[in-house]
Amino acid sequence: MDGNVAAPGTKLAVSKISKEELDLRLDAADQKIKKLGQNFHMVAADMFQKEMEKFQSAVAAGDVDVRNEAVKSAFMVTHDMRGLSKTFGYPLIGEISSSCADFIKNRGVLESDKEFEIVRLHLGALILIAKQENSGDGGAEGAALMSQLTAAIDAVEKTERGV
């Protein structure tokens, strides 16, 4: 597949292929996915690093619109990575990405420095895990990291409620 999407109303020609041809195509696709998986941690680390740099620059700029764009970008990256990471054998990256994306989504617009810090902590954790090639769920260390991120979110929410 070339990734092109047919325009609405376009009729696609369907051709029959043999079971052998289908098996060959599926095997080729499986091999491509495995190859992508071998480099996933490097691609993810680079992506999270770029996102972190953009995010920190935006927060430092102080401009509300620039900050909001950076938050939207962080949301998109973490939202996409929550699914992709599991596909390539990095469920801890998926769990942290999901936590970050959900935090942003549940708030809509981030305003406080503490909220921005939560996103920065998530991005930092994602960079660290990807650079360490930490596949799987991270075991006890992964659970402890998730617990710390959850505690940070809870602390921000308690502060906002005045608790």
C-alpha positions as CSV (number, residue, x, y, z in Angstrom):
1,M,0.0,0.0,0.0
2,D,1.2,3.5,-0.8
3,G,-0.8,5.2,1.9
4,N,-3.1,7.1,-0.6
5,V,-6.7,7.5,0.4
6,A,-9.3,7.3,-2.3
7,A,-11.4,10.4,-2.8
8,P,-15.1,10.2,-1.7
9,G,-17.2,8.5,-4.4
10,T,-14.2,6.9,-6.0
11,K,-14.7,3.3,-7.0
12,L,-11.9,1.0,-6.2
13,A,-11.1,-2.0,-8.3
14,V,-10.9,-5.2,-6.4
15,S,-8.7,-8.0,-7.7
16,K,-8.6,-11.5,-6.4
17,I,-5.4,-12.8,-5.1
18,S,-4.4,-16.3,-4.2
19,K,-4.0,-17.5,-0.7
20,E,-0.3,-17.9,-1.3
21,E,-0.1,-14.2,-2.5
22,L,-2.0,-13.1,0.5
23,D,0.3,-15.0,2.8
24,L,3.3,-13.4,1.1
25,R,1.9,-9.9,1.5
26,L,1.0,-10.5,5.1
27,D,4.4,-11.9,5.8
28,A,6.0,-8.9,4.1
29,A,3.8,-6.5,6.2
30,D,4.8,-8.4,9.4
31,Q,8.5,-8.1,8.5
32,K,8.1,-4.3,8.0
33,I,6.3,-3.9,11.3
34,K,9.1,-5.9,13.1
35,K,11.8,-3.7,11.4
36,L,10.0,-0.6,12.5
37,G,9.7,-2.0,16.0
38,Q,13.5,-2.5,16.2
39,N,13.9,1.3,15.8
40,F,10.8,2.4,17.6
41,H,12.6,3.5,20.8
42,M,15.0,5.7,18.8
43,V,12.2,7.3,16.8
44,A,10.2,7.8,20.0
45,A,13.1,9.3,21.9
46,D,13.8,11.8,19.1
47,M,10.1,12.7,18.8
48,F,9.7,13.2,22.6
49,Q,12.9,15.2,22.8
50,K,11.8,17.6,20.0
51,E,8.4,17.9,21.7
52,M,10.1,18.7,25.0
53,E,12.2,21.4,23.5
54,K,9.2,23.0,21.7
55,F,7.2,22.7,24.9
56,Q,9.8,24.3,27.2
57,S,10.4,27.1,24.7
58,A,6.7,27.9,24.5
59,V,6.3,27.8,28.3
60,A,9.3,30.1,28.7
61,A,7.9,32.5,26.1
62,G,4.9,33.1,28.3
63,D,2.6,33.9,25.4
64,V,-0.8,32.2,26.0
65,D,-1.3,31.4,22.3
66,V,2.2,29.9,22.0
67,R,1.7,27.9,25.1
68,N,-1.6,26.6,24.0
69,E,-0.2,25.5,20.6
70,A,2.6,23.6,22.5
71,V,0.1,21.9,24.7
72,K,-2.0,20.9,21.6
73,S,1.1,19.5,20.0
74,A,2.1,17.6,23.2
75,F,-1.4,16.2,23.3
76,M,-1.3,15.0,19.7
77,V,2.0,13.3,20.1
78,T,1.1,11.6,23.4
79,H,-2.3,10.6,22.1
80,D,-0.8,9.0,19.0
81,M,1.9,7.3,21.0
82,R,-0.4,5.7,23.5
83,G,-1.6,3.3,20.8
84,L,1.6,2.9,18.7
85,S,3.8,2.1,21.6
86,K,1.8,-1.0,22.6
87,T,1.9,-2.2,19.0
88,F,5.7,-2.1,19.1
89,G,6.2,-3.6,22.5
90,Y,6.5,-0.5,24.7
91,P,3.4,-0.5,26.9
92,L,5.0,1.7,29.6
93,I,5.5,4.4,27.0
94,G,1.8,3.9,26.1
95,E,0.7,4.2,29.7
96,I,2.6,7.4,30.3
97,S,1.5,8.8,27.0
98,S,-2.1,8.0,27.9
99,S,-1.7,9.7,31.3
100,C,-0.3,12.9,29.7
101,A,-2.9,13.0,26.9
102,D,-5.8,12.4,29.4
103,F,-4.4,15.1,31.7
104,I,-4.4,17.6,28.8
105,K,-7.7,16.5,27.4
106,N,-9.5,16.7,30.8
107,R,-8.3,20.3,31.3
108,G,-8.7,21.7,27.9
109,V,-6.5,24.8,28.5
110,L,-3.5,24.7,30.8
111,E,-3.0,27.9,32.8
112,S,-0.8,27.3,35.8
113,D,2.9,26.5,36.0
114,K,2.0,23.4,37.9
115,E,-0.1,22.1,35.0
116,F,2.7,22.8,32.6
117,E,5.1,21.0,35.0
118,I,2.9,17.9,34.8
119,V,3.2,17.8,31.0
120,R,7.0,18.4,31.3
121,L,7.4,15.5,33.8
122,H,5.5,13.2,31.4
123,L,7.6,14.2,28.4
124,G,10.8,13.8,30.5
125,A,9.8,10.3,31.6
126,L,8.9,9.3,28.0
127,I,12.3,10.5,26.8
128,L,14.1,8.6,29.5
129,I,12.2,5.3,28.9
130,A,12.7,5.5,25.1
131,K,16.4,6.3,25.4
132,Q,16.9,3.4,27.7
133,E,15.1,1.1,25.3
134,N,12.8,0.2,28.2
135,S,10.4,-2.2,26.5
136,G,7.6,-3.9,28.3
137,D,5.9,-2.5,31.3
138,G,9.0,-1.5,33.2
139,G,8.4,-3.8,36.1
140,A,8.6,-2.4,39.6
141,E,10.4,0.7,38.3
142,G,7.7,1.3,35.7
143,A,5.0,1.0,38.3
144,A,6.8,3.4,40.7
145,L,7.2,5.9,37.9
146,M,3.5,5.8,37.0
147,S,2.7,6.1,40.7
148,Q,4.8,9.2,40.9
149,L,3.2,10.8,37.9
150,T,-0.3,10.0,39.2
151,A,0.7,11.5,42.6
152,A,1.9,14.7,40.9
153,I,-1.4,15.0,39.0
154,D,-3.4,14.4,42.2
155,A,-1.4,17.0,44.0
156,V,-2.2,19.6,41.3
157,E,-5.8,18.7,41.4
158,K,-5.9,18.9,45.3
159,T,-4.2,22.3,45.1
160,E,-6.8,23.6,42.6
161,R,-9.7,22.4,44.9
162,G,-8.0,24.0,47.9
163,V,-7.6,20.8,49.7
